[in-house]
């Protein structure tokens, strides 16, 4: 999962690509709900209570077994068909942005990290560490490349500013997570606040510095934890991510090449196209039929109906220091 800043930057870029119309208007009037949607599929991963239930939910939302990842959105739209609102649609489009961004980025990220659930047991910690490290640096890259237009956002600021009451928002998220629920799942609000708190912690350089020194004293035994934080020293130049990336699709093995900026442009393009389709079907009165027909990809493989167990192509032995050598250079 690209980290929050990457998802928010991509979502904003997709918005900028939209022509004047209903989709653009709904997002412009509900920017916080839109950006909350852009990370909401990851919130179950941050839950500190009922973790087994929320782990299974995260598994489903990310299509690890090849599930239709658009199905939760279809359930939400159907559940709210008598009370559709601009805020709900902004949230829905934000959630689409998350799904589509992961589907574009994950085949590259997981080529260099593998899937921590599928690699041999002795490589699982290494896989998870590399995955987290790549995504932390991706966030920094996107923030640096979009520095004029973007500033770091906090999940808490979005919750505070959301264009919907707290109870109504909890109900909407519950309808996404738990289709058919009669009322908000009482663990949803706690999971939302846990997500906000943990995201805030990962942005604290003082804690990252402390963790770095502890990790160094334990000879790297805390790598898996440390890589959740952003580096406490700012990298100088993100040259690696601007260079051409060579990798193979993790399922098909097909050789691929491009830059992270090209991946970002592809993700924003498919997001904007999806928003335009939602807008068109809303205008034509066929939006329910549209949602019932569409199938979402696995966020792990980027392919519809293809589970994480199909991942067969990855390289855990490319030296990560070489992969990120210039980007990690310190001032």
N, C-alpha and C positions, 0 to 999 in steps of 0.2 A: 504494500500500500504506500504510494507516495505520501509523504507527511503532509500536514495540514496546509502549510504555506504554498506548496506546489499545487494542491487541489484548488485553493482559493485564487491563486494567480491564473490558473487555467480557466476557472469558471468566469473570472472577470474578462479574460481575453475572449471567451466565447460570447459573452454579453456584448462586447465591443464590436463583434462581427455581425450582430443582428441588425437588420434593417428596421426602420420604424414600423411598429405594428404592436399587436397585443402582447406577444411574448416579451418584447423589449419593455413595454410599459409595465407589465406585471412585475418583472424583475426589478426595474428601476424604482418602483414604489415599495418593494419589499426586499431590499438588498440583504438584510440580515437573515431572513428566512431562506433566501436563495443560497447564501454562503453556509448556513447551517446544514442545508440539504447536501451541500458539496462534500461534507465530511461525515454525515450521519451514518453511513454504512459501517464506519469504523468504530463508532461509539461503543458497541457491545464488547469490543476488545479491551476497553478500559474499565469495564464494570468490576467493582470490588466486592460485590455481594451477588449471590445467585450465579456464581461464575460458570458453573456447568451449563445452566440454561442459556446464558449470554454467549458462551463459547460456541454452543451449537447454533445459535442464531447467527453469529458472525460467519460461521462455516457456511450456512445456507445463503446469507446475503452476498457472499463472495463466490458462490457457485463452485465450491470445491469439489462437489460430486457431479458437476455439470448441470446444476439446477438453472432454470430460467431466472436470471437475475432481475428481469423486469417484472416478474410476477408479484413481488411485494408492492410495487407501484401500482400495478393493476388492481390489487386488492384495496389499496388506499383510495384510488379514484372511484372504485365501485362503492366502497363504504361511505364515501362523502358525496355521492352523486346528487343528494338533495340539499347539500350545503357547500357546493364548490365555492371557492373564494380565490381572489387574486393571490393572496398569501399562500394558499395551499398549492396553487400552480407554480408559484415561484419556488417553493420548497421541492416540489416534484422535479422541476427542471434542474435544480441544484443537485438532486440525487442522481438524475440521469448523468450529470456531468462527472460525478464521482465514478460511476460504473464505467463510462466510456474512457475516462482518463486511465483508470487502472488497466483496462483491456489493452490500451495502447502501450503503456509503460512497462507492464509486468514482464512481457516476454524478454525485454532487454535486461531489466533488473535481475530476473531469475536466471538468465543465462550465466551471469557472473556470480550468482549466489546459490543457485539451485533452489528447490523448494524444501524448506526445513522439515516438512512432513514426509518427503519422499526420498531424500538422500539416505545413505546408510547411517546407522545410529552413530557411528564414530565421527560423522561429519555434520551432525545436526547443529551443534553449537556454532561451528564455523559458518555454516550456511546462514543461520539467523543473524550472526554478527555482521557478515558481509552485506546481507540484505538491508539491515538497519543503517549501516554506515553509508551505503550508496544513497539511500533515501534522505539521510540527513544532509549529505553534500548536495543532492539535487535541490533541496529546499534553498540552501545558501546560493546555489547557482542561479536559480530562478529569481530570488530576491535581488541578487546583484545585477542580473541582466535586465530586470524590470524596476530598478531602483527609483527611477523618476516617476513611474506610475504607481508603484506598489510600496507599501510599508507592512512590516509584520503585523498580523492580526492575532488577537487572542480569542479563543473559543468563548471565554467568559463575556467579552465585550459584545459578541453576537447574541448570546443568550439574554444579556441585559437589554439590548436594543431591539430585540425581535419584534416584528409588527403583529403580534398576537399575544393574548394573555397566556400566562404560564400553564393554567389548567388545559386550555384549548390546545396549546402546543404539545403538552404531554399526551393528550388524547390522540393527536395526529401522529405523533411518533409511535405510539402504541399500535395504532391502526396499521402503520407500515411494518412494524416488527412482528406483531401478533394478530394476524387477520382474524376477524370475527370476535375479537375481544369486546366484551360488553362495556368495559371502562378502561381507563388508563392502567397499565401494569405499574404497580407501585415501585418497581425497581427501575423504571425508565428515568425518572427525575434524578435518582441517585447516580445512575450511569452517566447521565449528561453532566452532572457536576464533577464526577470522577474524571471524565474526559477533559473538562476544563482545567481541573487542578493539575492533572498529570501533564497536559500540554504546557501549562505555565511553568512547572518544575523543569521540564526539558529545555526551556529557553533561558534558564538562569545560569549565567556564566560562572558565578561563584560556586555553584553546586557541581558544575561540569569540571571546574578546576580541582575541587576536592576529590571528586570521583577519579580524575585522571591520576592524581598522586597516589590514591589508595590502590588503583589498578596497577600502577607501576611497581609499587612495593610488593604486590602479590604476583608479580611476573605475568601480568596479562590475564589472570583468572577472571577478571571482571569485564572482559571485552564485550561480552554479550549485553551487559547492562550499560556500560559506558557509551556504546554507540547509539543508545537512545537519545543522548544529549547532543546538542550542537557543539562543535569544537569551541573550546573556551578562547582560543586564539583565532582571529579572523584569517582565512586563507587569502592569499594575495591575488591570484589570477585563476579563473576557472577554465584554463586552456583545454584541459582534457575534454570537458563536455562540449566545447566548441569545435573540437576536432571530429573527424568522422569516426563513428562507432562501428566496429565490426563484431558481429555476433551471429548466432543461429537462432531461429525460432525454436523455443524449447520443446515444442511438440513435433513440428514437421521437419526440423533440422535445416530448413531453408536458410541459406546465407543471407544476411541483411547488413545494410550499411547506411549510416545517416548520422546526423547530429542530434543532440538533445533539443536544440531549437526546432529542428524539423519534426521531432516527435511531438513537441508542444503545439506546433502549428497544425499537425494532423489531428491531435486530440481536440483542439479548439474548433477545428472545422467540422468534425463529426458531431460535436456537442451542439454547435449552432444549427446544423442541419436537423438534428433531432428536435430542437426547440421550434424550428420552423414547421416541422411536421405536426407537432402538438398544436401549434397555432392554427394551422390549416384545418385540422380535424375539429378543433373547437368551433371554428367559423362555420364549418359544414355540418355540425351537429353529429359527427361520426366518431367522436373521440373515444367513447367506450368500446366501440368495435375495433378501433385502432389499437387500443391497449390490450385487448383480448387476443390480437393477432401477433403482436411483436414478441420476439424472443431475445433475451439478453445474454451476453457472453459470460463465460466464467471469467472472473476478474484475475484468476491465476494464469490461465492459458491464453486468454484473449479470444477464445473460440466458442461459439455457441454449442452447448451440449457436450463439451470436451472437458473431462474432470482433471484435477491436478495429478492424478495417478498416471496420466498420459505423458507427463513431462519426462523426457528422456535425454535431452541435450542441454548440457550445462558444463561450465568449466570453473571448478572451485580452486584451481591451482594457478590461475593467472594471478600474479603477485598484485594484491590490492594496492600496495604502495606504488607500484608502477602504473596501475590503472589510474590512480589519482595523484600521481607524483607532482605535477605542477599545481594542480588545484589545491593541494594541501600545503604548498609552500607558505611559510610563515613570514610576515613582515619583519 
